[in-house]
Amino acid sequence: MTKTYSQIMKQIDSLSREADKLKRKEVEGVIARIKEAIDAYGLTAADLGLKGAKAKAAAAGKPTGRRTRSKSAKSDAPKFRDEAGNIWVGRGPRPQWLRDALAAGKQLQDFAV
């Protein structure tokens, strides 16, 4: 028995919906594993080679609405340092060396510059 065009289109639609459900389920698992890895290794968007909308606009030569700081601004001066010379300015996620030290029982004040 041959199928009609209508029957084949219904079958395609059904398979397409099934494929979408399976894809969403797999994507959820992939995202969960990626989030675990990001947390475990302290990765940032820059580490992953991701650019935000502002970076993309700047690369395209469009104004980002961001003001530039004067060169005398000292906000990027290190605020925390360890014996090995690792530094952190206190912005963004804590670096792995600092998280490891805090997990080992040290206090954040122990690293203040």
CNS distance restraints for C-alpha pairs under 8 A (distance, minus, plus):
assign (resid   3 and name CA) (resid   7 and name CA) 6.11 0.50 0.50
assign (resid   3 and name CA) (resid   8 and name CA) 6.66 0.50 0.50
assign (resid   4 and name CA) (resid   8 and name CA) 6.39 0.50 0.50
assign (resid   5 and name CA) (resid   9 and name CA) 6.18 0.50 0.50
assign (resid   6 and name CA) (resid  10 and name CA) 6.26 0.50 0.50
assign (resid   7 and name CA) (resid  11 and name CA) 6.24 0.50 0.50
assign (resid   8 and name CA) (resid  12 and name CA) 6.11 0.50 0.50
assign (resid   9 and name CA) (resid  13 and name CA) 6.13 0.50 0.50
assign (resid  10 and name CA) (resid  14 and name CA) 6.14 0.50 0.50
assign (resid  11 and name CA) (resid  15 and name CA) 6.11 0.50 0.50
assign (resid  12 and name CA) (resid  16 and name CA) 5.97 0.50 0.50
assign (resid  13 and name CA) (resid  17 and name CA) 6.28 0.50 0.50
assign (resid  14 and name CA) (resid  18 and name CA) 6.28 0.50 0.50
assign (resid  15 and name CA) (resid  19 and name CA) 6.02 0.50 0.50
assign (resid  16 and name CA) (resid  20 and name CA) 6.20 0.50 0.50
assign (resid  17 and name CA) (resid  21 and name CA) 6.33 0.50 0.50
assign (resid  18 and name CA) (resid  22 and name CA) 6.32 0.50 0.50
assign (resid  19 and name CA) (resid  23 and name CA) 6.06 0.50 0.50
assign (resid  20 and name CA) (resid  24 and name CA) 6.18 0.50 0.50
assign (resid  21 and name CA) (resid  25 and name CA) 6.30 0.50 0.50
assign (resid  22 and name CA) (resid  26 and name CA) 6.19 0.50 0.50
assign (resid  23 and name CA) (resid  27 and name CA) 6.00 0.50 0.50
assign (resid  24 and name CA) (resid  28 and name CA) 6.21 0.50 0.50
assign (resid  25 and name CA) (resid  29 and name CA) 6.64 0.50 0.50
assign (resid  26 and name CA) (resid  30 and name CA) 6.29 0.50 0.50
assign (resid  27 and name CA) (resid  31 and name CA) 6.03 0.50 0.50
assign (resid  28 and name CA) (resid  32 and name CA) 6.19 0.50 0.50
assign (resid  29 and name CA) (resid  33 and name CA) 6.30 0.50 0.50
assign (resid  30 and name CA) (resid  34 and name CA) 6.16 0.50 0.50
assign (resid  31 and name CA) (resid  35 and name CA) 6.11 0.50 0.50
assign (resid  32 and name CA) (resid  36 and name CA) 6.27 0.50 0.50
assign (resid  33 and name CA) (resid  37 and name CA) 6.31 0.50 0.50
assign (resid  34 and name CA) (resid  38 and name CA) 6.16 0.50 0.50
assign (resid  35 and name CA) (resid  39 and name CA) 6.18 0.50 0.50
assign (resid  36 and name CA) (resid  40 and name CA) 6.01 0.50 0.50
assign (resid  37 and name CA) (resid  41 and name CA) 6.01 0.50 0.50
assign (resid  37 and name CA) (resid  43 and name CA) 7.92 0.50 0.50
assign (resid  38 and name CA) (resid  42 and name CA) 5.50 0.50 0.50
assign (resid  38 and name CA) (resid  43 and name CA) 4.90 0.50 0.50
assign (resid  38 and name CA) (resid  44 and name CA) 7.42 0.50 0.50
assign (resid  39 and name CA) (resid  43 and name CA) 6.96 0.50 0.50
assign (resid  41 and name CA) (resid  96 and name CA) 7.24 0.50 0.50
assign (resid  42 and name CA) (resid  93 and name CA) 7.35 0.50 0.50
assign (resid  42 and name CA) (resid  94 and name CA) 7.76 0.50 0.50
assign (resid  42 and name CA) (resid  95 and name CA) 6.81 0.50 0.50
assign (resid  42 and name CA) (resid  96 and name CA) 6.29 0.50 0.50
assign (resid  43 and name CA) (resid  47 and name CA) 5.89 0.50 0.50
assign (resid  43 and name CA) (resid  48 and name CA) 7.26 0.50 0.50
assign (resid  44 and name CA) (resid  48 and name CA) 6.57 0.50 0.50
assign (resid  44 and name CA) (resid  93 and name CA) 7.89 0.50 0.50
assign (resid  45 and name CA) (resid  49 and name CA) 6.31 0.50 0.50
assign (resid  45 and name CA) (resid  50 and name CA) 5.10 0.50 0.50
assign (resid  45 and name CA) (resid  51 and name CA) 7.08 0.50 0.50
assign (resid  46 and name CA) (resid  50 and name CA) 5.60 0.50 0.50
assign (resid  46 and name CA) (resid  51 and name CA) 6.99 0.50 0.50
assign (resid  51 and name CA) (resid  55 and name CA) 5.69 0.50 0.50
assign (resid  51 and name CA) (resid  56 and name CA) 6.43 0.50 0.50
assign (resid  52 and name CA) (resid  56 and name CA) 6.36 0.50 0.50
assign (resid  53 and name CA) (resid  57 and name CA) 6.14 0.50 0.50
assign (resid  54 and name CA) (resid  58 and name CA) 6.11 0.50 0.50
assign (resid  54 and name CA) (resid  64 and name CA) 5.69 0.50 0.50
assign (resid  55 and name CA) (resid  59 and name CA) 6.10 0.50 0.50
assign (resid  56 and name CA) (resid  60 and name CA) 6.27 0.50 0.50
assign (resid  57 and name CA) (resid  61 and name CA) 6.34 0.50 0.50
assign (resid  57 and name CA) (resid  62 and name CA) 5.12 0.50 0.50
assign (resid  57 and name CA) (resid  63 and name CA) 6.91 0.50 0.50
assign (resid  57 and name CA) (resid  64 and name CA) 6.39 0.50 0.50
assign (resid  58 and name CA) (resid  62 and name CA) 5.35 0.50 0.50
assign (resid  58 and name CA) (resid  63 and name CA) 6.37 0.50 0.50
assign (resid  58 and name CA) (resid  64 and name CA) 6.31 0.50 0.50
assign (resid  69 and name CA) (resid  73 and name CA) 6.57 0.50 0.50
assign (resid  75 and name CA) (resid  89 and name CA) 7.91 0.50 0.50
assign (resid  76 and name CA) (resid  89 and name CA) 5.90 0.50 0.50
assign (resid  77 and name CA) (resid  89 and name CA) 6.01 0.50 0.50
assign (resid  78 and name CA) (resid  87 and name CA) 5.95 0.50 0.50
assign (resid  78 and name CA) (resid  88 and name CA) 5.55 0.50 0.50
assign (resid  78 and name CA) (resid  89 and name CA) 4.29 0.50 0.50
assign (resid  78 and name CA) (resid  90 and name CA) 7.47 0.50 0.50
assign (resid  78 and name CA) (resid 113 and name CA) 7.12 0.50 0.50
assign (resid  79 and name CA) (resid  87 and name CA) 7.46 0.50 0.50
assign (resid  79 and name CA) (resid  88 and name CA) 6.19 0.50 0.50
assign (resid  79 and name CA) (resid  89 and name CA) 4.95 0.50 0.50
assign (resid  79 and name CA) (resid  90 and name CA) 6.06 0.50 0.50
assign (resid  79 and name CA) (resid 112 and name CA) 5.71 0.50 0.50
assign (resid  79 and name CA) (resid 113 and name CA) 5.17 0.50 0.50
assign (resid  80 and name CA) (resid  87 and name CA) 5.58 0.50 0.50
assign (resid  80 and name CA) (resid  88 and name CA) 5.21 0.50 0.50
assign (resid  80 and name CA) (resid  89 and name CA) 6.46 0.50 0.50
assign (resid  80 and name CA) (resid  90 and name CA) 7.07 0.50 0.50
assign (resid  80 and name CA) (resid 111 and name CA) 4.88 0.50 0.50
assign (resid  80 and name CA) (resid 112 and name CA) 4.46 0.50 0.50
assign (resid  80 and name CA) (resid 113 and name CA) 5.28 0.50 0.50
assign (resid  81 and name CA) (resid  85 and name CA) 6.18 0.50 0.50
assign (resid  81 and name CA) (resid  86 and name CA) 5.53 0.50 0.50
assign (resid  81 and name CA) (resid  87 and name CA) 4.45 0.50 0.50
assign (resid  81 and name CA) (resid  88 and name CA) 6.57 0.50 0.50
assign (resid  81 and name CA) (resid 111 and name CA) 5.14 0.50 0.50
assign (resid  81 and name CA) (resid 112 and name CA) 6.49 0.50 0.50
assign (resid  81 and name CA) (resid 113 and name CA) 6.30 0.50 0.50
assign (resid  82 and name CA) (resid  86 and name CA) 5.54 0.50 0.50
assign (resid  82 and name CA) (resid  87 and name CA) 6.84 0.50 0.50
assign (resid  82 and name CA) (resid 111 and name CA) 5.78 0.50 0.50
assign (resid  86 and name CA) (resid  97 and name CA) 7.67 0.50 0.50
assign (resid  88 and name CA) (resid  94 and name CA) 7.56 0.50 0.50
assign (resid  88 and name CA) (resid  95 and name CA) 7.20 0.50 0.50
assign (resid  90 and name CA) (resid  94 and name CA) 7.52 0.50 0.50
assign (resid  94 and name CA) (resid  98 and name CA) 6.40 0.50 0.50
assign (resid  94 and name CA) (resid  99 and name CA) 6.45 0.50 0.50
assign (resid  95 and name CA) (resid  99 and name CA) 6.36 0.50 0.50
assign (resid  96 and name CA) (resid 100 and name CA) 6.00 0.50 0.50
assign (resid  97 and name CA) (resid 101 and name CA) 6.28 0.50 0.50
assign (resid  98 and name CA) (resid 102 and name CA) 6.14 0.50 0.50
assign (resid  99 and name CA) (resid 103 and name CA) 6.06 0.50 0.50
assign (resid 100 and name CA) (resid 104 and name CA) 6.23 0.50 0.50
assign (resid 101 and name CA) (resid 105 and name CA) 6.68 0.50 0.50
assign (resid 101 and name CA) (resid 106 and name CA) 5.72 0.50 0.50
assign (resid 102 and name CA) (resid 106 and name CA) 4.79 0.50 0.50
assign (resid 102 and name CA) (resid 107 and name CA) 5.99 0.50 0.50
assign (resid 102 and name CA) (resid 108 and name CA) 6.99 0.50 0.50
assign (resid 106 and name CA) (resid 110 and name CA) 6.83 0.50 0.50
assign (resid 107 and name CA) (resid 111 and name CA) 7.63 0.50 0.50
assign (resid 108 and name CA) (resid 112 and name CA) 6.93 0.50 0.50
